[in-house]
């Protein structure tokens, strides 16, 4: 499974011939922007309005806004979990029905990207973030005041629909601002946001439940209101007409380093050289298509989602992660109240700390930055030829960690072990989930970087469909089989299904891409039509 074999050198660094053609069409481009001897991609312009040229502080401030929205993406689904008994009593429903209140927002999260993604490629990222946040804010208030189960479920769906741009549009913002060699770390932080939201939600919800179950949603509404203010005041548009600007203001500094690029705003050409409104020069509330690039049709997100089925590396990697690995986290989250029924909602919320610590440990020590380091070392060993499958080495220990955590937790509940055993299991399981999520999301974008919006849309839809489906079958399964066998089977499936399939993609992925060819579309910023 040596991804650095010489016969793999048909893979271009980070993309394909089309990528090279797109970024090098400007005939005056003669400089070689590099990072540790490897060509930078995307190729920066000499434009101070180019998001790649923004200061590190500005980039990471916007990344923080993206992470805030992606944090709320899953926070809304699980923050109500400690109040399950109160919700069950308030609406007169069964435990299975209260589990569905977690599933319904996941349905909105799943289908939202099919609506928002193309609009973000037309009107820009910023306006979609603002509109989505407004919808989520209104829906959260609706959930707080809902008097019926049906009204509550409708509000929960639109919560998910409104916050769903945090997935695909958020990832697009990350790709707009950062270079490919930084992708593992930045997407790792992006993934960290969704995973911590999933786990911090119940922790905060447990303490909000001291007031009432309604106050859980009121507090969430405050978080959305604060996010809206920050988006309006501090988020700059990142959709940038890169192909056009490379022909107008090509990179002018030879042999620059990544540090030079981040300091570039102090020395580059003025924005008056090109009469084209872009990024910070667009209207404060922009409702017109971003100029300087062709745009997709509003329904292209759905069309491209369907067409992505043709590309097996993406389909196999995403499908196996979502339906043989990731969705088990909903099994744990929705069953913590039942497994630790002897504890108050506040204590149950604190039991999520093990999951949170495992997630943080994995990201800062074992995920994004480590993934980037592994890829860089393998690329140099492969004659500076980068292959997407170099990302997959961390998937194997990640699957093993998740499997071990699931098995230990199931046994600990049936055997009534000390709650600390469960915390250790949570730590191990969450470390594997975080590592796996970072690896898979980075890998599929590395496979098709010019189609990153469509690729992450595919990933987001399936990821959230898995989260939607799980609560419908976990309750009957635990009732029939008990905790030990339910979670042992989940652990066995995670390792003995995921690992062989990922190994197959690892070994044959480059050949699969050669067989399937390149998608016939690209992100609008790279489109030359």
Buried (B, 14 or more C-beta within 10 A) or exposed (E): EEBBEEEBBEBBBBBBEBBBEBBEBBEEBEBBBBBEEBBBBBBBBBBBBBBBBBEEEBBBBBBBBBBBBBBBBBBBBBBBBBBBBBBBEBBEBEBBBBBBBBBBBBBBBBBBBBBBBBBBBBBBBBBBBBBBBBBBBBBBBBBBEBEEBEBBBBBBBBBBBBBBBBBBBBBBBBBBBBBBBBBBBBBBBBBBBBBBBBBBBBBBBBBBBEEBBBBBBBBBBEBBBEBBEBBBEEBBBBBBBBBBBBBBBBBBBEEBBBEEBBBBBEEBBEBEEBEBBBBBEBEEEBEEBBEBBBBBEEEBBBBBBEBBEEBBBBBBBBBBBBBBBBBBBBBBBBBBBBBBEEBEBBEBBBBBBBBBBBBBBBBBEBBBBBBBEBBBEBBBEBEEBBBBBBBBBBBBBBBBBBBBBBBBBBBBBBEEBEBEBBBBBBBBBBBBBBBBBBBBBBBBBBBBBBBBBBBBBBBBBBBBBBBBBBBEEBBEBBEEBBBBBBBBBBBEBBBEBBBEBBBBBBBBBBBBBEEBEBBEBBBBBBBEE
